[in-house]
């Protein structure tokens, strides 16, 4: 059984993924990692997260292609994506179908605020049915 909220970090830099995972887990998130878009799509299909943090420049399948395939999948197209990259721009992220863009390097507070803003509506919707069951 998975805990909520579950995030997927997709980046080819193992040290960056590990650092981001540690910081997010300290904030209470469950975090999975993928080193490229191909691996990420397999994980997304198996267990869709509430949010994807996605790098653009990766081998095997880059972030742009992965996001394009994600948006084309009817079961996964609604998963919010925040691009975290030193390449690209906020307007480009929107055009690709991402819900946010954070340039590397970034301040941890900026990431936390972005994640919280995107997850808040989802977490409210997830918790609502359990409140009804208690009545």
C-alpha positions as CSV (number, residue, x, y, z in Angstrom):
1,X,0.0,0.0,0.0
2,X,1.4,3.4,-0.9
3,X,1.4,6.4,1.4
4,X,0.2,9.8,0.2
5,X,1.4,12.0,-1.4
6,X,3.6,10.0,-3.8
7,X,6.0,11.9,-6.1
8,X,8.2,10.7,-9.0
9,X,11.6,12.4,-9.6
10,X,12.9,12.0,-13.1
11,X,16.5,13.1,-13.6
12,X,19.6,11.5,-15.0
13,X,21.8,12.9,-12.3
14,X,21.9,10.3,-9.5
15,X,23.3,12.8,-6.9
16,X,20.5,15.3,-7.7
17,X,17.8,12.7,-7.5
18,X,19.2,11.4,-4.1
19,X,19.4,14.9,-2.7
20,X,15.9,15.9,-3.9
21,X,14.5,12.6,-2.6
22,X,16.0,13.1,0.9
23,X,14.7,16.7,1.0
24,X,11.2,15.6,-0.1
25,X,11.0,12.7,2.3
26,X,12.0,14.9,5.1
27,X,8.8,16.9,4.2
28,X,6.7,13.8,4.4
29,X,6.5,12.8,0.7
30,X,6.9,9.3,-0.6
31,X,9.4,9.5,-3.5
32,X,10.3,7.2,-6.3
33,X,13.1,7.9,-8.8
34,X,13.7,7.3,-12.5
35,X,16.9,8.1,-14.4
36,X,15.3,8.7,-17.8
37,X,11.9,9.2,-19.5
38,X,11.6,5.6,-20.5
39,X,12.0,4.2,-17.0
40,X,9.7,7.0,-15.7
41,X,6.9,6.0,-18.1
42,X,7.1,2.4,-17.0
43,X,6.9,3.5,-13.3
44,X,4.0,5.9,-14.1
45,X,2.0,3.1,-15.8
46,X,2.6,0.8,-12.8
47,X,1.8,3.3,-10.1
48,X,0.7,6.8,-11.1
49,X,2.1,9.5,-8.7
50,X,0.3,12.6,-7.6
51,X,3.1,14.7,-9.2
52,X,6.2,14.3,-11.4
53,X,9.3,16.4,-11.1
54,X,11.0,16.2,-14.5
55,X,14.3,17.1,-15.9
56,X,14.5,17.9,-19.7
57,X,18.0,16.8,-20.6
58,X,18.4,13.0,-20.2
59,X,19.7,10.1,-22.2
60,X,17.5,7.3,-23.6
61,X,14.3,9.4,-23.5
62,X,14.5,13.1,-22.7
63,X,11.9,15.0,-20.7
64,X,10.2,16.6,-23.7
65,X,9.5,13.3,-25.3
66,X,8.4,11.7,-22.0
67,X,6.0,14.6,-21.3
68,X,4.5,14.3,-24.8
69,X,3.9,10.6,-24.3
70,X,2.5,11.1,-20.8
71,X,0.0,13.7,-22.2
72,X,-1.0,11.3,-25.0
73,X,-1.9,8.5,-22.5
74,X,-5.6,8.9,-21.4
75,X,-4.9,7.3,-18.0
76,X,-1.9,9.5,-17.2
77,X,-2.6,12.7,-19.0
78,X,-3.9,14.5,-15.9
79,X,-0.8,13.8,-13.7
80,X,0.7,17.2,-12.9
81,X,4.3,17.8,-14.1
82,X,6.8,20.3,-12.8
83,X,9.9,20.7,-15.0
84,X,13.1,21.2,-13.0
85,X,15.9,22.0,-15.5
86,X,18.7,24.3,-16.3
87,X,17.5,24.2,-19.9
88,X,14.2,25.7,-21.1
89,X,11.9,28.4,-20.0
90,X,8.6,28.7,-18.1
91,X,6.6,29.5,-21.2
92,X,8.1,26.4,-23.0
93,X,7.1,24.2,-20.1
94,X,3.5,25.4,-20.4
95,X,3.5,24.8,-24.1
96,X,4.7,21.2,-23.5
97,X,1.8,20.6,-21.0
98,X,3.7,21.0,-17.7
99,X,2.0,22.8,-14.7
100,X,5.2,24.4,-13.6
101,X,8.9,25.2,-14.3
102,X,11.7,25.6,-11.8
103,X,15.1,26.6,-13.1
104,X,18.2,24.9,-11.7
105,X,19.7,25.9,-9.3
106,X,16.6,26.7,-7.3
107,X,15.7,27.6,-3.7
108,X,14.0,24.7,-1.7
109,X,11.2,27.1,-0.7
110,X,10.3,27.7,-4.4
111,X,10.0,23.9,-5.0
112,X,7.9,23.4,-1.8
113,X,5.5,26.2,-2.7
114,X,5.1,24.9,-6.3
115,X,4.4,21.3,-5.1
116,X,2.0,22.5,-2.4
117,X,0.0,24.6,-4.8
118,X,-0.4,21.7,-7.2
119,X,-1.1,19.0,-4.7
120,X,-3.5,20.9,-2.4
121,X,-6.6,20.3,-4.7
122,X,-5.7,16.7,-5.2
123,X,-5.2,16.0,-1.5
124,X,-8.5,17.7,-0.6
125,X,-10.2,15.4,-3.2
126,X,-8.4,12.3,-1.9
127,X,-9.4,12.9,1.7
128,X,-13.0,13.9,1.1
129,X,-14.5,10.4,0.6
130,X,-13.0,9.1,3.8
131,X,-14.7,11.9,5.7
132,X,-18.1,10.9,4.3
133,X,-17.5,7.2,5.3
134,X,-17.0,8.2,8.9
135,X,-20.5,9.8,9.1
